Amino acid sequence: MECPHCGKSIVNNNKNPEVGEVISYLNAEVGSRFSSSSKSSTKYIMSRIMEGYTVEDLKSVVDKKNAQWAGTAMEKFLRPETLFCETKFQSYINEKGSNGKENKLTRSHNKIDYTDGTF
């Protein structure tokens, strides 16, 4: 399988420890049972990782959306295809956290570091 964005080969994406960590975190936080070996669950996570996002970035989106959607009609969308899809992830990762502070995003793939707030 190749990353749709950079063309790099994704080897053993269903055994990738980063995917497993994100899926485990999502399951623990929202009480779900997604599988880290499911292609439908892993392809969105691997695509974001191949773009240079970190496991912490993906966990941050889980935290933000869980805080906003838990106990509402939107709760059913606390799933990999919604949280990590290309069209929505950018807006989710760039939202301010529940504490009102700007998101501290690190993109290792492109060597962009936004943690200090300067560009």
Beta strands, then each sheet from edge to edge (+ up, - down):
strand 1: 106-107
strand 2: 112-113
sheet 1: 1+ 2-
end
